[in-house]
Amino acid sequence: MNASQPPSGMPGVVQYLSEDAQPSLYRNGRVFTQRDRDGSNAGSQGVDRVPYTVGVRNARDFGGSEARTLTRHGFELLDAPFVGPAIDFRDHEQIVDRYYPDCECIVQNATGAAKVVAFDHNVRSASGKSEGARIAGDQQVQGPAQMVHGDYTLTSAPQRLRDLAEPPSRNDTYVVRLGGHRSLLDPDEVARALDGQNRYAIVNLWRNIAGTPVARHPLALCDAQTVTPGELVVFEIRYADRTGENYFARYRDGHRWYYYPAMTGEEALLIKQWDSAGPLARSRGAEGDATSAGPCTFSFHTAAELDDIPADAPERWSIEVRTIVLYDD
Protein backbone atom coordinates (compact mmCIF):
# COMPACT_ATOMS: atom_id res chain seq x y z
CA MET A 1 0.00 0.00 0.00
CA ASN A 2 1.25 3.47 -0.83
CA ALA A 3 1.32 5.93 2.04
CA SER A 4 1.39 9.70 2.05
CA GLN A 5 1.80 12.09 4.96
CA PRO A 6 -1.86 12.73 5.74
CA PRO A 7 -2.93 16.24 6.73
CA SER A 8 -5.12 16.68 9.79
CA GLY A 9 -8.01 14.27 9.63
CA MET A 10 -8.81 10.63 10.06
CA PRO A 11 -6.54 8.21 8.16
CA GLY A 12 -8.47 6.58 5.36
CA VAL A 13 -7.74 4.54 2.26
CA VAL A 14 -8.82 5.69 -1.18
CA GLN A 15 -7.86 4.17 -4.51
CA TYR A 16 -6.15 6.19 -7.23
CA LEU A 17 -5.07 5.23 -10.72
CA SER A 18 -1.55 3.82 -10.93
CA GLU A 19 1.24 6.34 -11.45
CA ASP A 20 2.43 4.13 -14.32
CA ALA A 21 -0.75 4.66 -16.35
CA GLN A 22 -0.04 6.32 -19.67
CA PRO A 23 -2.63 8.91 -20.83
CA SER A 24 -2.13 7.89 -24.47
CA LEU A 25 -3.50 4.42 -23.67
CA TYR A 26 -6.72 5.98 -22.42
CA ARG A 27 -7.18 8.30 -25.35
CA ASN A 28 -7.00 5.48 -27.89
CA GLY A 29 -9.50 3.34 -26.02
CA ARG A 30 -7.34 0.56 -24.59
CA VAL A 31 -8.49 1.29 -21.02
CA PHE A 32 -12.20 1.32 -20.31
CA THR A 33 -15.08 0.13 -18.17
CA GLN A 34 -17.98 -1.74 -19.74
CA ARG A 35 -21.75 -1.56 -19.15
CA ASP A 36 -24.13 -4.29 -20.24
CA ARG A 37 -27.49 -3.82 -22.00
CA ASP A 38 -29.25 -2.61 -18.86
CA GLY A 39 -26.45 -0.25 -17.83
CA SER A 40 -24.95 -2.43 -15.08
CA ASN A 41 -21.21 -2.93 -14.57
CA ALA A 42 -19.79 -5.59 -16.89
CA GLY A 43 -16.05 -5.53 -16.23
CA SER A 44 -13.14 -3.34 -17.23
CA GLN A 45 -9.81 -3.41 -18.98
CA GLY A 46 -6.55 -1.81 -17.90
CA VAL A 47 -7.91 -0.13 -14.75
CA ASP A 48 -4.95 -0.37 -12.36
CA ARG A 49 -6.02 0.71 -8.86
CA VAL A 50 -3.49 1.66 -6.17
CA PRO A 51 -4.58 2.29 -2.54
CA TYR A 52 -3.26 5.38 -0.77
CA THR A 53 -3.66 6.43 2.85
CA VAL A 54 -4.85 10.01 3.07
CA GLY A 55 -6.20 12.30 5.76
CA VAL A 56 -9.99 12.60 5.54
CA ARG A 57 -11.33 15.61 7.41
CA ASN A 58 -14.73 15.86 9.06
CA ALA A 59 -16.56 18.42 6.92
CA ARG A 60 -19.08 18.96 9.73
CA ASP A 61 -16.30 20.71 11.66
CA PHE A 62 -16.34 23.55 9.12
CA GLY A 63 -19.27 25.87 9.68
CA GLY A 64 -20.31 29.44 8.96
CA SER A 65 -17.98 31.14 6.51
CA GLU A 66 -15.74 28.02 6.55
CA ALA A 67 -18.49 25.61 5.45
CA ARG A 68 -17.73 23.53 2.38
CA THR A 69 -19.86 24.80 -0.53
CA LEU A 70 -20.87 23.61 -3.97
CA THR A 71 -19.55 26.81 -5.52
CA ARG A 72 -16.06 26.86 -3.98
CA HIS A 73 -15.30 23.25 -3.06
CA GLY A 74 -17.59 21.22 -5.31
CA PHE A 75 -19.81 19.70 -2.60
CA GLU A 76 -22.29 20.82 0.02
CA LEU A 77 -24.49 19.11 2.62
CA LEU A 78 -28.06 20.30 3.08
CA ASP A 79 -30.81 19.58 5.57
CA ALA A 80 -33.37 18.33 3.05
CA PRO A 81 -35.75 15.60 4.19
CA PHE A 82 -37.79 14.03 1.43
CA VAL A 83 -41.27 15.56 1.30
CA GLY A 84 -44.15 13.26 0.45
CA PRO A 85 -45.21 9.63 0.92
CA ALA A 86 -42.42 7.13 1.50
CA ILE A 87 -40.65 5.92 -1.64
CA ASP A 88 -39.51 2.39 -2.36
CA PHE A 89 -35.99 3.06 -3.64
CA ARG A 90 -35.92 -0.39 -5.20
CA ASP A 91 -38.72 0.59 -7.58
CA HIS A 92 -37.55 2.40 -10.72
CA GLU A 93 -40.82 4.11 -11.58
CA GLN A 94 -41.27 5.47 -8.05
CA ILE A 95 -37.76 6.93 -8.14
CA VAL A 96 -38.23 8.61 -11.51
CA ASP A 97 -41.83 9.78 -11.04
CA ARG A 98 -41.71 10.88 -7.41
CA TYR A 99 -38.09 11.34 -6.33
CA TYR A 100 -36.65 13.08 -9.40
CA PRO A 101 -38.96 16.15 -8.96
CA ASP A 102 -37.89 16.49 -5.32
CA CYS A 103 -34.22 16.39 -6.32
CA GLU A 104 -34.81 19.05 -8.98
CA CYS A 105 -36.41 21.35 -6.43
CA ILE A 106 -33.58 20.92 -3.92
CA VAL A 107 -30.85 21.57 -6.51
CA GLN A 108 -32.67 24.56 -8.00
CA ASN A 109 -33.14 26.18 -4.57
CA ALA A 110 -29.49 25.56 -3.69
CA THR A 111 -28.03 26.88 -6.97
CA GLY A 112 -30.48 29.62 -7.96
CA ALA A 113 -30.52 28.14 -11.47
CA ALA A 114 -33.23 28.93 -14.00
CA LYS A 115 -33.93 25.25 -14.67
CA VAL A 116 -32.93 21.88 -13.21
CA VAL A 117 -33.74 18.52 -14.83
CA ALA A 118 -32.97 15.11 -13.31
CA PHE A 119 -31.89 12.54 -15.89
CA ASP A 120 -30.16 9.54 -14.30
CA HIS A 121 -29.58 7.69 -11.03
CA ASN A 122 -27.76 4.80 -9.37
CA VAL A 123 -28.58 2.87 -6.20
CA ARG A 124 -25.43 1.59 -4.45
CA SER A 125 -24.70 -0.99 -1.76
CA ALA A 126 -21.81 -3.43 -1.36
CA SER A 127 -24.09 -6.13 0.05
CA GLY A 128 -26.76 -5.40 -2.56
CA LYS A 129 -24.19 -5.74 -5.30
CA SER A 130 -22.80 -9.02 -3.95
CA GLU A 131 -26.33 -10.45 -3.64
CA GLY A 132 -27.24 -9.45 -7.21
CA ALA A 133 -30.11 -7.22 -6.03
CA ARG A 134 -32.01 -5.40 -8.75
CA ILE A 135 -34.16 -2.30 -8.93
CA ALA A 136 -37.66 -3.29 -10.07
CA GLY A 137 -37.91 -2.31 -13.74
CA ASP A 138 -34.28 -1.21 -14.01
CA GLN A 139 -30.61 -2.13 -13.51
CA GLN A 140 -28.75 -4.03 -10.81
CA VAL A 141 -27.77 -2.38 -7.55
CA GLN A 142 -24.22 -1.06 -7.96
CA GLY A 143 -21.41 -1.30 -5.43
CA PRO A 144 -19.87 1.83 -3.88
CA ALA A 145 -17.47 3.39 -6.41
CA GLN A 146 -14.03 2.34 -5.17
CA MET A 147 -11.92 4.67 -7.32
CA VAL A 148 -11.10 8.37 -7.20
CA HIS A 149 -12.98 9.81 -10.17
CA GLY A 150 -15.01 12.62 -11.70
CA ASP A 151 -18.17 11.76 -13.62
CA TYR A 152 -17.66 14.03 -16.65
CA THR A 153 -14.85 15.47 -18.77
CA LEU A 154 -14.22 18.39 -21.09
CA THR A 155 -15.65 16.21 -23.85
CA SER A 156 -18.37 14.16 -22.16
CA ALA A 157 -20.10 16.97 -20.22
CA PRO A 158 -21.20 18.93 -23.33
CA GLN A 159 -21.91 15.65 -25.14
CA ARG A 160 -24.33 14.63 -22.39
CA LEU A 161 -26.30 17.84 -23.00
CA ARG A 162 -26.41 17.06 -26.72
CA ASP A 163 -27.64 13.54 -25.95
CA LEU A 164 -30.45 14.87 -23.75
CA ALA A 165 -31.69 17.06 -26.61
CA GLU A 166 -32.30 13.84 -28.58
CA PRO A 167 -34.90 11.10 -28.03
CA PRO A 168 -33.88 8.85 -25.10
CA SER A 169 -31.97 5.62 -25.62
CA ARG A 170 -32.38 2.24 -23.94
CA ASN A 171 -30.21 3.10 -20.94
CA ASP A 172 -31.79 6.50 -20.21
CA THR A 173 -33.61 6.05 -16.90
CA TYR A 174 -35.89 9.06 -17.32
CA VAL A 175 -37.84 7.66 -20.30
CA VAL A 176 -40.71 6.44 -18.10
CA ARG A 177 -41.25 10.01 -16.91
CA LEU A 178 -41.66 11.42 -20.41
CA GLY A 179 -44.53 9.15 -21.38
CA GLY A 180 -43.03 8.75 -24.82
CA HIS A 181 -39.79 9.30 -26.69
CA ARG A 182 -39.39 13.05 -26.83
CA SER A 183 -36.15 14.71 -25.75
CA LEU A 184 -35.60 15.76 -22.13
CA LEU A 185 -34.02 19.12 -23.01
CA ASP A 186 -34.99 21.64 -25.65
CA PRO A 187 -32.37 21.74 -28.44
CA ASP A 188 -32.38 25.56 -28.43
CA GLU A 189 -31.57 25.82 -24.72
CA VAL A 190 -28.81 23.24 -25.15
CA ALA A 191 -27.38 25.21 -28.08
CA ARG A 192 -27.32 28.39 -25.97
CA ALA A 193 -25.47 26.57 -23.20
CA LEU A 194 -22.93 24.95 -25.49
CA ASP A 195 -22.08 28.09 -27.43
CA GLY A 196 -21.33 29.93 -24.20
CA GLN A 197 -24.40 32.15 -24.00
CA ASN A 198 -25.56 30.45 -20.80
CA ARG A 199 -23.77 28.63 -18.02
CA TYR A 200 -24.63 24.99 -17.34
CA ALA A 201 -23.62 22.44 -14.71
CA ILE A 202 -24.15 18.80 -13.81
CA VAL A 203 -24.85 18.22 -10.11
CA ASN A 204 -25.51 14.93 -8.30
CA LEU A 205 -27.81 14.70 -5.30
CA TRP A 206 -26.58 11.88 -3.03
CA ARG A 207 -28.75 10.50 -0.22
CA ASN A 208 -28.54 7.75 2.38
CA ILE A 209 -31.51 5.39 1.96
CA ALA A 210 -30.49 2.68 4.46
CA GLY A 211 -32.62 3.85 7.39
CA THR A 212 -29.49 4.00 9.58
CA PRO A 213 -26.66 6.61 9.48
CA VAL A 214 -23.89 5.92 6.97
CA ALA A 215 -20.94 4.11 8.55
CA ARG A 216 -19.24 1.70 6.12
CA HIS A 217 -17.92 2.91 2.75
CA PRO A 218 -18.63 6.62 3.44
CA LEU A 219 -18.31 8.98 0.51
CA ALA A 220 -15.06 10.95 0.46
CA LEU A 221 -14.97 14.25 -1.43
CA CYS A 222 -11.94 16.12 -2.74
CA ASP A 223 -11.82 19.90 -2.46
CA ALA A 224 -12.10 21.05 -6.09
CA GLN A 225 -9.65 23.88 -5.41
CA THR A 226 -6.88 21.28 -4.92
CA VAL A 227 -7.38 19.55 -8.29
CA THR A 228 -5.08 20.43 -11.21
CA PRO A 229 -5.03 19.18 -14.84
CA GLY A 230 -1.82 17.22 -14.26
CA GLU A 231 -3.51 14.40 -12.34
CA LEU A 232 -6.50 13.95 -14.69
CA VAL A 233 -6.65 10.84 -16.87
CA VAL A 234 -9.54 10.28 -19.29
CA PHE A 235 -11.03 6.80 -19.55
CA GLU A 236 -13.98 5.45 -21.51
CA ILE A 237 -17.27 4.03 -20.27
CA ARG A 238 -18.66 1.81 -22.99
CA TYR A 239 -22.44 1.44 -22.94
CA ALA A 240 -24.43 -0.71 -25.34
CA ASP A 241 -25.52 2.35 -27.35
CA ARG A 242 -22.90 5.03 -26.65
CA THR A 243 -19.45 5.70 -25.21
CA GLY A 244 -18.96 8.16 -22.37
CA GLU A 245 -15.91 9.50 -20.55
CA ASN A 246 -14.95 10.00 -16.90
CA TYR A 247 -11.80 11.22 -15.22
CA PHE A 248 -9.67 8.96 -13.09
CA ALA A 249 -7.01 10.64 -10.96
CA ARG A 250 -3.38 10.02 -10.18
CA TYR A 251 -2.40 10.65 -6.58
CA ARG A 252 -1.29 14.14 -5.61
CA ASP A 253 -0.19 15.06 -2.10
CA GLY A 254 -2.01 18.40 -2.30
CA HIS A 255 -5.50 16.87 -2.54
CA ARG A 256 -7.65 17.74 0.48
CA TRP A 257 -10.25 15.10 1.38
CA TYR A 258 -13.46 15.47 3.43
CA TYR A 259 -16.45 13.40 4.50
CA TYR A 260 -19.66 13.92 6.45
CA PRO A 261 -19.86 11.26 9.18
CA ALA A 262 -23.13 9.52 10.02
CA MET A 263 -25.15 10.99 7.16
CA THR A 264 -28.88 10.34 7.53
CA GLY A 265 -31.77 10.16 5.09
CA GLU A 266 -32.82 13.64 6.19
CA GLU A 267 -29.75 15.14 4.51
CA ALA A 268 -28.90 15.69 0.84
CA LEU A 269 -25.32 15.91 -0.37
CA LEU A 270 -24.78 17.91 -3.55
CA ILE A 271 -21.71 16.98 -5.61
CA LYS A 272 -20.66 19.07 -8.58
CA GLN A 273 -19.75 16.90 -11.57
CA TRP A 274 -19.13 19.69 -14.07
CA ASP A 275 -19.54 23.46 -14.35
CA SER A 276 -19.04 25.26 -17.65
CA ALA A 277 -17.98 28.38 -15.71
CA GLY A 278 -15.21 26.52 -13.87
CA PRO A 279 -11.55 27.12 -14.70
CA LEU A 280 -10.86 23.54 -15.86
CA ALA A 281 -13.89 23.69 -18.16
CA ARG A 282 -12.74 26.99 -19.66
CA SER A 283 -9.04 26.18 -19.97
CA ARG A 284 -8.89 23.80 -23.01
CA GLY A 285 -5.42 22.79 -21.91
CA ALA A 286 -3.01 21.85 -19.12
CA GLU A 287 -2.49 25.49 -18.19
CA GLY A 288 -5.86 25.63 -16.42
CA ASP A 289 -5.81 26.84 -12.81
CA ALA A 290 -8.28 25.13 -10.46
CA THR A 291 -7.93 27.97 -7.94
CA SER A 292 -9.02 30.75 -10.30
CA ALA A 293 -11.70 33.12 -9.05
CA GLY A 294 -15.27 32.04 -9.60
CA PRO A 295 -16.98 28.66 -9.26
CA CYS A 296 -14.95 25.45 -9.25
CA THR A 297 -15.31 22.88 -12.04
CA PHE A 298 -15.92 19.54 -10.23
CA SER A 299 -15.10 17.47 -7.16
CA PHE A 300 -13.34 14.11 -7.28
CA HIS A 301 -15.12 11.58 -5.07
CA THR A 302 -14.91 7.92 -4.03
CA ALA A 303 -15.93 5.49 -1.33
CA ALA A 304 -13.34 5.45 1.46
CA GLU A 305 -12.22 2.95 4.08
CA LEU A 306 -11.75 4.79 7.38
CA ASP A 307 -9.73 3.45 10.30
CA ASP A 308 -12.35 3.74 13.03
CA ILE A 309 -15.29 2.04 11.25
CA PRO A 310 -16.03 -1.38 12.80
CA ALA A 311 -16.31 -4.30 10.40
CA ASP A 312 -19.83 -5.09 11.65
CA ALA A 313 -21.15 -1.54 11.13
CA PRO A 314 -24.41 -1.29 9.13
CA GLU A 315 -24.03 -1.55 5.36
CA ARG A 316 -24.42 1.62 3.31
CA TRP A 317 -27.32 1.95 0.87
CA SER A 318 -27.40 5.19 -1.11
CA ILE A 319 -28.90 6.77 -4.20
CA GLU A 320 -27.37 9.44 -6.41
CA VAL A 321 -29.48 11.35 -8.90
CA ARG A 322 -27.78 13.32 -11.69
CA THR A 323 -29.25 16.66 -12.69
CA ILE A 324 -28.62 19.16 -15.49
CA VAL A 325 -28.49 22.71 -14.12
CA LEU A 326 -29.16 25.56 -16.57
CA TYR A 327 -28.55 29.21 -15.68
CA ASP A 328 -29.79 32.41 -17.29
CA ASP A 329 -26.31 33.96 -17.26
C-alpha positions as CSV (number, residue, x, y, z in Angstrom):
1,M,0.0,0.0,0.0
2,N,1.2,3.5,-0.8
3,A,1.3,5.9,2.0
4,S,1.4,9.7,2.1
5,Q,1.8,12.1,5.0
6,P,-1.9,12.7,5.7
7,P,-2.9,16.2,6.7
8,S,-5.1,16.7,9.8
9,G,-8.0,14.3,9.6
10,M,-8.8,10.6,10.1
11,P,-6.5,8.2,8.2
12,G,-8.5,6.6,5.4
13,V,-7.7,4.5,2.3
14,V,-8.8,5.7,-1.2
15,Q,-7.9,4.2,-4.5
16,Y,-6.2,6.2,-7.2
17,L,-5.1,5.2,-10.7
18,S,-1.6,3.8,-10.9
19,E,1.2,6.3,-11.5
20,D,2.4,4.1,-14.3
21,A,-0.7,4.7,-16.4
22,Q,0.0,6.3,-19.7
23,P,-2.6,8.9,-20.8
24,S,-2.1,7.9,-24.5
25,L,-3.5,4.4,-23.7
26,Y,-6.7,6.0,-22.4
27,R,-7.2,8.3,-25.3
28,N,-7.0,5.5,-27.9
29,G,-9.5,3.3,-26.0
30,R,-7.3,0.6,-24.6
31,V,-8.5,1.3,-21.0
32,F,-12.2,1.3,-20.3
33,T,-15.1,0.1,-18.2
34,Q,-18.0,-1.7,-19.7
35,R,-21.7,-1.6,-19.1
36,D,-24.1,-4.3,-20.2
37,R,-27.5,-3.8,-22.0
38,D,-29.2,-2.6,-18.9
39,G,-26.4,-0.2,-17.8
40,S,-24.9,-2.4,-15.1
41,N,-21.2,-2.9,-14.6
42,A,-19.8,-5.6,-16.9
43,G,-16.1,-5.5,-16.2
44,S,-13.1,-3.3,-17.2
45,Q,-9.8,-3.4,-19.0
46,G,-6.5,-1.8,-17.9
47,V,-7.9,-0.1,-14.7
48,D,-4.9,-0.4,-12.4
49,R,-6.0,0.7,-8.9
50,V,-3.5,1.7,-6.2
51,P,-4.6,2.3,-2.5
52,Y,-3.3,5.4,-0.8
53,T,-3.7,6.4,2.8
54,V,-4.8,10.0,3.1
55,G,-6.2,12.3,5.8
56,V,-10.0,12.6,5.5
57,R,-11.3,15.6,7.4
58,N,-14.7,15.9,9.1
59,A,-16.6,18.4,6.9
60,R,-19.1,19.0,9.7
61,D,-16.3,20.7,11.7
62,F,-16.3,23.5,9.1
63,G,-19.3,25.9,9.7
64,G,-20.3,29.4,9.0
65,S,-18.0,31.1,6.5
66,E,-15.7,28.0,6.6
67,A,-18.5,25.6,5.4
68,R,-17.7,23.5,2.4
69,T,-19.9,24.8,-0.5
70,L,-20.9,23.6,-4.0
71,T,-19.5,26.8,-5.5
72,R,-16.1,26.9,-4.0
73,H,-15.3,23.3,-3.1
74,G,-17.6,21.2,-5.3
75,F,-19.8,19.7,-2.6
76,E,-22.3,20.8,0.0
77,L,-24.5,19.1,2.6
78,L,-28.1,20.3,3.1
79,D,-30.8,19.6,5.6
80,A,-33.4,18.3,3.0
81,P,-35.7,15.6,4.2
82,F,-37.8,14.0,1.4
83,V,-41.3,15.6,1.3
84,G,-44.1,13.3,0.4
85,P,-45.2,9.6,0.9
86,A,-42.4,7.1,1.5
87,I,-40.6,5.9,-1.6
88,D,-39.5,2.4,-2.4
89,F,-36.0,3.1,-3.6
90,R,-35.9,-0.4,-5.2
91,D,-38.7,0.6,-7.6
92,H,-37.5,2.4,-10.7
93,E,-40.8,4.1,-11.6
94,Q,-41.3,5.5,-8.1
95,I,-37.8,6.9,-8.1
96,V,-38.2,8.6,-11.5
97,D,-41.8,9.8,-11.0
98,R,-41.7,10.9,-7.4
99,Y,-38.1,11.3,-6.3
100,Y,-36.7,13.1,-9.4
101,P,-39.0,16.1,-9.0
102,D,-37.9,16.5,-5.3
103,C,-34.2,16.4,-6.3
104,E,-34.8,19.0,-9.0
105,C,-36.4,21.4,-6.4
106,I,-33.6,20.9,-3.9
107,V,-30.9,21.6,-6.5
108,Q,-32.7,24.6,-8.0
109,N,-33.1,26.2,-4.6
110,A,-29.5,25.6,-3.7
111,T,-28.0,26.9,-7.0
112,G,-30.5,29.6,-8.0
113,A,-30.5,28.1,-11.5
114,A,-33.2,28.9,-14.0
115,K,-33.9,25.2,-14.7
116,V,-32.9,21.9,-13.2
117,V,-33.7,18.5,-14.8
118,A,-33.0,15.1,-13.3
119,F,-31.9,12.5,-15.9
120,D,-30.2,9.5,-14.3
121,H,-29.6,7.7,-11.0
122,N,-27.8,4.8,-9.4
123,V,-28.6,2.9,-6.2
124,R,-25.4,1.6,-4.4
125,S,-24.7,-1.0,-1.8
126,A,-21.8,-3.4,-1.4
127,S,-24.1,-6.1,0.0
128,G,-26.8,-5.4,-2.6
129,K,-24.2,-5.7,-5.3
130,S,-22.8,-9.0,-3.9
131,E,-26.3,-10.4,-3.6
132,G,-27.2,-9.4,-7.2
133,A,-30.1,-7.2,-6.0
134,R,-32.0,-5.4,-8.7
135,I,-34.2,-2.3,-8.9
136,A,-37.7,-3.3,-10.1
137,G,-37.9,-2.3,-13.7
138,D,-34.3,-1.2,-14.0
139,Q,-30.6,-2.1,-13.5
140,Q,-28.8,-4.0,-10.8
141,V,-27.8,-2.4,-7.5
142,Q,-24.2,-1.1,-8.0
143,G,-21.4,-1.3,-5.4
144,P,-19.9,1.8,-3.9
145,A,-17.5,3.4,-6.4
146,Q,-14.0,2.3,-5.2
147,M,-11.9,4.7,-7.3
148,V,-11.1,8.4,-7.2
149,H,-13.0,9.8,-10.2
150,G,-15.0,12.6,-11.7
151,D,-18.2,11.8,-13.6
152,Y,-17.7,14.0,-16.6
153,T,-14.9,15.5,-18.8
154,L,-14.2,18.4,-21.1
155,T,-15.6,16.2,-23.9
156,S,-18.4,14.2,-22.2
157,A,-20.1,17.0,-20.2
158,P,-21.2,18.9,-23.3
159,Q,-21.9,15.7,-25.1
160,R,-24.3,14.6,-22.4
161,L,-26.3,17.8,-23.0
162,R,-26.4,17.1,-26.7
163,D,-27.6,13.5,-26.0
164,L,-30.4,14.9,-23.8
165,A,-31.7,17.1,-26.6
166,E,-32.3,13.8,-28.6
167,P,-34.9,11.1,-28.0
168,P,-33.9,8.8,-25.1
169,S,-32.0,5.6,-25.6
170,R,-32.4,2.2,-23.9
171,N,-30.2,3.1,-20.9
172,D,-31.8,6.5,-20.2
173,T,-33.6,6.1,-16.9
174,Y,-35.9,9.1,-17.3
175,V,-37.8,7.7,-20.3
176,V,-40.7,6.4,-18.1
177,R,-41.3,10.0,-16.9
178,L,-41.7,11.4,-20.4
179,G,-44.5,9.2,-21.4
180,G,-43.0,8.7,-24.8
181,H,-39.8,9.3,-26.7
182,R,-39.4,13.0,-26.8
183,S,-36.1,14.7,-25.7
184,L,-35.6,15.8,-22.1
185,L,-34.0,19.1,-23.0
186,D,-35.0,21.6,-25.6
187,P,-32.4,21.7,-28.4
188,D,-32.4,25.6,-28.4
189,E,-31.6,25.8,-24.7
190,V,-28.8,23.2,-25.1
191,A,-27.4,25.2,-28.1
192,R,-27.3,28.4,-26.0
193,A,-25.5,26.6,-23.2
194,L,-22.9,25.0,-25.5
195,D,-22.1,28.1,-27.4
196,G,-21.3,29.9,-24.2
197,Q,-24.4,32.2,-24.0
198,N,-25.6,30.4,-20.8
199,R,-23.8,28.6,-18.0
200,Y,-24.6,25.0,-17.3
201,A,-23.6,22.4,-14.7
202,I,-24.1,18.8,-13.8
203,V,-24.9,18.2,-10.1
204,N,-25.5,14.9,-8.3
205,L,-27.8,14.7,-5.3
206,W,-26.6,11.9,-3.0
207,R,-28.7,10.5,-0.2
208,N,-28.5,7.8,2.4
209,I,-31.5,5.4,2.0
210,A,-30.5,2.7,4.5
211,G,-32.6,3.9,7.4
212,T,-29.5,4.0,9.6
213,P,-26.7,6.6,9.5
214,V,-23.9,5.9,7.0
215,A,-20.9,4.1,8.5
216,R,-19.2,1.7,6.1
217,H,-17.9,2.9,2.8
218,P,-18.6,6.6,3.4
219,L,-18.3,9.0,0.5
220,A,-15.1,10.9,0.5
221,L,-15.0,14.2,-1.4
222,C,-11.9,16.1,-2.7
223,D,-11.8,19.9,-2.5
224,A,-12.1,21.0,-6.1
225,Q,-9.6,23.9,-5.4
226,T,-6.9,21.3,-4.9
227,V,-7.4,19.6,-8.3
228,T,-5.1,20.4,-11.2
229,P,-5.0,19.2,-14.8
230,G,-1.8,17.2,-14.3
231,E,-3.5,14.4,-12.3
232,L,-6.5,14.0,-14.7
233,V,-6.6,10.8,-16.9
234,V,-9.5,10.3,-19.3
235,F,-11.0,6.8,-19.5
236,E,-14.0,5.4,-21.5
237,I,-17.3,4.0,-20.3
238,R,-18.7,1.8,-23.0
239,Y,-22.4,1.4,-22.9
240,A,-24.4,-0.7,-25.3
241,D,-25.5,2.3,-27.4
242,R,-22.9,5.0,-26.7
243,T,-19.4,5.7,-25.2
244,G,-19.0,8.2,-22.4
245,E,-15.9,9.5,-20.5
246,N,-14.9,10.0,-16.9
247,Y,-11.8,11.2,-15.2
248,F,-9.7,9.0,-13.1
249,A,-7.0,10.6,-11.0
250,R,-3.4,10.0,-10.2
251,Y,-2.4,10.6,-6.6
252,R,-1.3,14.1,-5.6
253,D,-0.2,15.1,-2.1
254,G,-2.0,18.4,-2.3
255,H,-5.5,16.9,-2.5
256,R,-7.7,17.7,0.5
257,W,-10.3,15.1,1.4
258,Y,-13.5,15.5,3.4
259,Y,-16.5,13.4,4.5
260,Y,-19.7,13.9,6.5
261,P,-19.9,11.3,9.2
262,A,-23.1,9.5,10.0
263,M,-25.1,11.0,7.2
264,T,-28.9,10.3,7.5
265,G,-31.8,10.2,5.1
266,E,-32.8,13.6,6.2
267,E,-29.8,15.1,4.5
268,A,-28.9,15.7,0.8
269,L,-25.3,15.9,-0.4
270,L,-24.8,17.9,-3.6
271,I,-21.7,17.0,-5.6
272,K,-20.7,19.1,-8.6
273,Q,-19.8,16.9,-11.6
274,W,-19.1,19.7,-14.1
275,D,-19.5,23.5,-14.4
276,S,-19.0,25.3,-17.7
277,A,-18.0,28.4,-15.7
278,G,-15.2,26.5,-13.9
279,P,-11.6,27.1,-14.7
280,L,-10.9,23.5,-15.9
281,A,-13.9,23.7,-18.2
282,R,-12.7,27.0,-19.7
283,S,-9.0,26.2,-20.0
284,R,-8.9,23.8,-23.0
285,G,-5.4,22.8,-21.9
286,A,-3.0,21.8,-19.1
287,E,-2.5,25.5,-18.2
288,G,-5.9,25.6,-16.4
289,D,-5.8,26.8,-12.8
290,A,-8.3,25.1,-10.5
291,T,-7.9,28.0,-7.9
292,S,-9.0,30.8,-10.3
293,A,-11.7,33.1,-9.0
294,G,-15.3,32.0,-9.6
295,P,-17.0,28.7,-9.3
296,C,-15.0,25.4,-9.3
297,T,-15.3,22.9,-12.0
298,F,-15.9,19.5,-10.2
299,S,-15.1,17.5,-7.2
300,F,-13.3,14.1,-7.3
301,H,-15.1,11.6,-5.1
302,T,-14.9,7.9,-4.0
303,A,-15.9,5.5,-1.3
304,A,-13.3,5.4,1.5
305,E,-12.2,2.9,4.1
306,L,-11.7,4.8,7.4
307,D,-9.7,3.4,10.3
308,D,-12.4,3.7,13.0
309,I,-15.3,2.0,11.2
310,P,-16.0,-1.4,12.8
311,A,-16.3,-4.3,10.4
312,D,-19.8,-5.1,11.6
313,A,-21.2,-1.5,11.1
314,P,-24.4,-1.3,9.1
315,E,-24.0,-1.5,5.4
316,R,-24.4,1.6,3.3
317,W,-27.3,1.9,0.9
318,S,-27.4,5.2,-1.1
319,I,-28.9,6.8,-4.2
320,E,-27.4,9.4,-6.4
321,V,-29.5,11.4,-8.9
322,R,-27.8,13.3,-11.7
323,T,-29.2,16.7,-12.7
324,I,-28.6,19.2,-15.5
325,V,-28.5,22.7,-14.1
326,L,-29.2,25.6,-16.6
327,Y,-28.5,29.2,-15.7
328,D,-29.8,32.4,-17.3
329,D,-26.3,34.0,-17.3
